[in-house]
């Protein structure tokens, strides 16, 4: 009985892996596109310390 069911189990696991891979790839591509759009709209210097030295005229 296990021999007859095994292809369906393997197929369902394979389909799940393919679907998750597809979703991960599309989300990565959308993330990169959104970062490019944001960089085009709001050009700032890339600072890793998170400081706001580039913001002028903004009162805290």
C-alpha positions in Angstrom: 0.0 0.0 0.0 2.9 2.4 0.8 4.3 1.9 -2.8 1.0 3.1 -4.3 0.8 6.2 -2.1 4.4 7.2 -2.2 4.3 9.1 -5.6 1.4 11.2 -4.3 3.3 12.1 -1.1 6.5 12.9 -3.0 4.5 14.9 -5.6 2.7 17.0 -2.9 6.0 17.8 -1.2 7.6 18.7 -4.5 4.6 20.9 -5.4 4.9 22.6 -2.0 8.6 23.3 -2.4 8.0 24.7 -5.9 5.2 26.9 -4.8 7.2 28.2 -1.8 10.2 28.8 -4.0 8.1 30.7 -6.5 6.6 32.9 -3.7 10.1 33.6 -2.3 11.5 34.5 -5.6 8.6 36.9 -6.5 8.7 38.5 -3.1 12.5 39.1 -3.5 12.0 40.6 -6.9 9.2 42.9 -5.6 11.4 43.9 -2.6 14.2 44.9 -4.9 11.9 46.8 -7.2 10.4 48.7 -4.3 13.9 49.6 -3.0 14.8 51.0 -6.4 11.6 53.0 -6.6 12.1 54.4 -3.1 15.7 55.3 -3.9 14.5 57.2 -6.9 11.9 59.1 -5.0 14.0 59.9 -1.9 17.7 59.9 -2.7 19.8 59.9 0.5 23.2 58.8 1.3 23.4 55.3 2.6 24.4 55.5 6.2 24.5 52.4 8.3 24.3 54.3 11.7 20.8 55.5 11.1 21.5 59.1 11.8 19.5 61.9 10.1 22.3 64.2 9.1 20.9 64.7 5.7 17.5 66.1 6.9 17.6 69.8 6.8 14.9 72.1 8.2 13.2 69.3 10.1 12.6 70.1 13.8 12.7 67.3 16.3 
